[in-house]
Amino acid sequence: MADTRFYIGDAIKFSWSTVISNLGLFIVALLIVCAISMLPVLFESFVAGIVSWVLGMVVTLGIMRMSLKFVDGGRGELINLFENIPLIMSYLLASIVVGIVAMLGFILLIIPGIIFSVRLQLYGWAIVDRELGPFNSISESWEITRGAFWKLIGLWFVLAGINILGLLAIGIGLLITIPMSIVASAHVYRQLAR
């Protein structure tokens, strides 16, 4: 069984120092995400919406890969944003399954939905890190989060608070707090997946 001991403070400190040291890289990555999300608005077509959605998944997986490289002591690069095209189908299918399971859990008196959401939240990291298929990544997330439920809830609240502060800083603070949230999640994933 995975060691479920991680420290929220360590994840936040690591994410802060990583994002501040590589702020330009993270800002460019966020600007790419914003540009992709604007495609349907600019071109007002169904095709632009599909392209935006697919590119959004690719870049999301790329930001996750970049964050894991930082956690592993390496250096993330912009090229990482587009390295995960083969993983799109696994990520899409896992996202649909997790979404349905969480929704059913919320229908069943809310508490099961919270449990499923917390325990299954790391499936994307497992896909990027180990190139697992959709069901194996969901199973992996369930396994590595065993015993870490309350700490993961605590992490959610801390990251939500940090992002609220980023929003209060005229929204510009989100350029720091959103990447911090992603890197902190990568740090926690790596601690749990050992």
C-alpha positions in Angstrom: 0.0 0.0 0.0 1.2 3.5 -0.8 2.6 5.7 2.0 -0.3 8.2 2.5 1.8 10.6 4.5 2.2 14.0 2.8 2.4 17.4 4.2 0.2 20.2 2.7 2.7 22.8 3.9 5.5 21.0 2.0 3.4 20.9 -1.2 2.6 24.6 -0.9 6.2 25.6 -0.3 7.4 23.5 -3.2 4.8 24.9 -5.5 5.5 28.5 -4.5 9.2 28.2 -5.1 8.8 26.3 -8.3 6.2 28.7 -9.8 8.2 31.8 -8.7 11.4 30.4 -10.2 9.7 29.6 -13.5 7.0 32.3 -13.6 7.6 33.2 -17.2 7.1 29.6 -18.3 3.9 29.2 -16.3 2.5 32.5 -17.5 3.1 31.6 -21.2 1.4 28.2 -20.5 -1.6 29.9 -19.0 -1.7 32.3 -22.0 -1.8 29.4 -24.3 -4.6 27.9 -22.3 -6.5 31.2 -22.6 -5.9 31.5 -26.3 -7.2 27.9 -26.9 -10.3 28.6 -24.8 -11.0 31.7 -27.0 -11.1 29.8 -30.3 -14.9 29.1 -30.2 -15.5 32.8 -29.4 -13.3 34.1 -32.1 -14.5 31.7 -34.9 -18.0 31.0 -33.7 -18.1 27.5 -35.1 -18.7 24.0 -34.0 -15.4 22.9 -35.4 -13.6 25.6 -33.4 -15.3 24.4 -30.3 -14.1 20.8 -30.9 -10.6 21.9 -31.7 -10.5 24.1 -28.6 -11.8 21.2 -26.4 -9.2 18.7 -27.8 -6.3 21.2 -27.6 -7.5 22.1 -24.1 -7.1 18.4 -23.0 -3.7 18.1 -24.7 -2.4 21.2 -22.9 -4.0 20.2 -19.6 -2.1 16.9 -19.8 1.0 18.8 -20.8 0.9 21.1 -17.8 0.6 18.1 -15.7 3.6 16.5 -17.3 5.6 19.7 -16.9 4.7 19.9 -13.2 5.7 16.3 -12.6 9.1 17.1 -14.2 9.6 19.9 -11.7 8.6 17.6 -8.9 11.1 15.0 -10.1 13.9 17.5 -10.0 13.9 18.2 -13.7 12.8 21.2 -15.7 9.5 21.6 -17.4 9.5 23.1 -20.9 6.8 24.5 -23.2 7.3 21.5 -25.5 5.8 19.4 -22.7 2.4 21.0 -23.4 2.1 19.0 -26.6 3.7 15.7 -25.8 0.7 13.9 -24.6 -1.5 13.5 -27.7 -1.5 9.7 -27.4 -3.0 10.0 -23.9 -6.1 12.0 -24.9 -8.5 9.0 -25.3 -7.5 7.5 -21.9 -7.9 10.9 -20.3 -11.3 11.5 -21.9 -12.7 8.1 -21.0 -11.4 8.3 -17.5 -12.8 11.8 -17.1 -16.2 10.6 -18.3 -16.2 7.6 -15.9 -15.1 9.7 -12.9 -17.6 12.4 -13.7 -20.5 9.8 -13.9 -19.3 8.0 -10.7 -19.0 11.4 -8.8 -22.4 12.5 -10.1 -24.1 9.3 -9.0 -22.4 9.7 -5.7 -23.8 13.2 -5.3 -27.3 11.9 -6.2 -26.9 9.3 -3.4 -27.0 11.8 -0.6 -23.9 13.9 -1.4 -21.4 12.2 0.9 -20.6 9.4 -1.5 -20.0 12.0 -4.2 -17.5 13.8 -2.1 -15.7 10.5 -1.3 -15.6 9.5 -4.9 -14.4 13.0 -6.0 -11.6 13.0 -3.5 -10.4 9.4 -3.9 -10.5 9.5 -7.8 -9.0 13.0 -8.3 -5.5 11.7 -9.2 -6.5 9.6 -12.2 -5.1 12.2 -14.6 -1.8 12.2 -12.9 -1.6 8.4 -13.2 -2.3 8.7 -16.9 0.4 11.3 -17.5 3.0 9.7 -15.2 2.6 6.0 -16.0 0.5 6.2 -19.2 -2.2 4.0 -17.7 -5.4 3.3 -19.4 -8.7 4.9 -18.2 -9.7 2.1 -15.8 -6.3 1.4 -14.5 -5.7 5.1 -13.8 -9.0 5.3 -11.8 -8.1 2.2 -9.9 -4.6 3.6 -9.2 -6.1 6.9 -7.9 -8.4 4.9 -5.6 -5.5 2.9 -4.3 -3.0 5.6 -3.7 -5.5 7.9 -1.9 -6.4 5.2 0.6 -5.9 6.7 4.1 -5.3 10.2 2.8 -8.9 11.3 2.4 -8.9 14.0 5.1 -5.5 15.4 4.1 -6.7 15.7 0.5 -9.8 17.5 1.7 -7.5 19.8 3.6 -5.4 20.4 0.5 -8.6 21.3 -1.5 -9.5 23.9 1.1 -5.9 25.4 1.2 -5.8 25.5 -2.6 -9.2 27.1 -2.8 -8.1 29.7 -0.3 -4.9 30.5 -2.2 -6.9 30.9 -5.5 -9.4 33.1 -3.8 -6.5 35.3 -2.7 -5.2 35.2 -6.3 -8.6 36.4 -7.5 -8.8 39.2 -4.9 -5.4 40.4 -6.2 -7.3 41.9 -9.2 -7.3 38.5 -10.7 -3.7 38.8 -11.7 -2.7 36.8 -8.7 -4.3 33.8 -10.5 -1.3 33.8 -12.8 0.6 32.5 -9.7 -2.0 30.7 -7.7 -3.4 28.5 -10.5 0.1 27.1 -11.4 0.8 26.7 -7.7 -2.3 24.6 -7.3 -1.3 22.3 -10.2 2.3 21.9 -9.0 1.1 21.3 -5.4 -1.2 18.6 -6.8 1.7 17.0 -8.7 3.8 17.1 -5.5 1.1 15.3 -3.5 0.5 12.8 -6.3 4.2 11.9 -6.3 4.3 11.5 -2.5 1.2 9.2 -2.6 2.3 7.2 -5.7 5.7 6.2 -4.2 
